[in-house]
């Protein structure tokens, strides 16, 4: 019958912890170090009471040492050597049996990027997110899909006024929310023109989210620049002819 192992929470000096000599897992100490720098050290390693061996968290232990920490929180478990070996393997193996819900992951990372401006400390970078969005088909939905209504037949939400550029009442709100209030980047060539569409509030939110995502992914200063980047990407992915 399952029961709670004999264990206690302690803050242990680093010299009281030892890497398990039989640990077969090869972790990414660099990524863990970045997480510690960005998020601090959270949680605890699992340490066998009788030996001081780390059963779970060997690479976190190494990254903490590299970061200059002098002690670590540890859950000290009183287990046999046989149990210790099983815990050592199970902690790594069971984690690898898990899988990502990639659309959920892409959404979460996109939100983090939009809110904080980078993905530092997550183990992912902008290229990873871009690949993930492409793989899940979300890049097209979030970035270029909303342009479909305005290319070709002109049958957009808002009808002819969208195609003709006639912004009566609704365009001002969408224009203000998207990019029209931003100053063009210095050093441009030629004249600037103002572009507006009449779209529904729901479509406006989609446009805003796409611009914000593209702006963060590409390191652009304005949402107007993000719109141009989206348009260029759309043309590359859907060449004429």
CORKAZI-V499886 format. One record per residue. SS is DSSP state (~ for helix, > for strand, _ for the rest). D_CENTER is the distance of its C-alpha to the mean C-alpha in whole Angstrom. Layout:
BEGIN
((SS:D_CENTER) (SS:D_CENTER))
END
This chain:
BEGIN
((_:40) (_:37) (_:37) (_:35) (_:35) (_:37) (>:35) (>:34) (>:32) (>:33) (>:31) (>:33) (>:33) (~:32) (~:35) (~:36) (_:33) (>:33) (>:31) (_:32) (_:34) (_:33) (_:30) (_:29) (_:25) (_:23) (_:20) (_:18) (~:19) (~:18) (~:14) (~:16) (~:18) (~:15) (~:13) (~:17) (~:17) (~:14) (~:15) (_:18) (_:20) (_:19) (_:21) (_:24) (>:25) (>:28) (>:31) (>:34) (_:37) (_:40) (_:38) (_:36) (>:33) (>:30) (>:29) (>:25) (_:23) (~:25) (~:22) (~:21) (~:25) (~:25) (~:22) (~:23) (~:27) (~:25) (_:24) (_:27) (_:27) (_:31) (>:30) (>:27) (>:27) (>:29) (>:30) (>:33) (>:34) (_:38) (_:38) (_:40) (~:39) (~:39) (~:36) (~:34) (~:34) (~:33) (~:30) (~:29) (~:29) (~:27) (~:25) (~:23) (~:24) (~:23) (~:20) (~:20) (~:21) (_:18) (_:16) (_:13) (_:13) (~:11) (~:11) (~:10) (~:7) (~:6) (~:8) (~:6) (~:2) (~:5) (~:7) (~:6) (~:6) (~:9) (~:10) (~:10) (_:10) (_:8) (_:6) (_:9) (_:10) (_:7) (_:9) (_:6) (_:7) (~:8) (~:10) (~:8) (~:6) (~:10) (~:11) (~:10) (~:10) (~:14) (~:14) (~:14) (_:16) (~:14) (~:14) (~:17) (~:17) (~:15) (~:16) (~:20) (~:21) (~:22) (~:25) (~:27) (~:29) (~:30) (_:31) (_:34) (_:36) (_:35) (_:35) (_:32) (_:31) (_:34) (_:36) (~:39) (~:37) (~:34) (~:35) (~:38) (_:36) (_:38) (_:36) (_:38) (_:37) (~:33) (~:32) (~:32) (~:30) (~:27) (~:28) (~:28) (~:24) (~:23) (_:24) (_:28) (_:28) (_:27) (_:29) (_:29) (_:27) (_:31) (_:32) (_:32) (_:35) (_:37) (_:37) (_:34) (_:34) (_:33) (_:31) (_:31) (_:31) (_:32) (_:29) (_:29) (~:27) (~:24) (~:24) (~:24) (~:20) (~:19) (~:20) (~:19) (~:15) (~:15) (~:17) (~:14) (~:11) (~:13) (~:14) (~:11) (~:10) (~:14) (_:15) (_:18) (_:20) (_:21) (~:20) (~:23) (~:22) (~:19) (~:21) (~:23) (~:20) (~:20) (~:23) (~:24) (~:21) (~:23) (~:26) (~:25) (~:24) (_:27) (_:30) (_:33) (_:36))
END
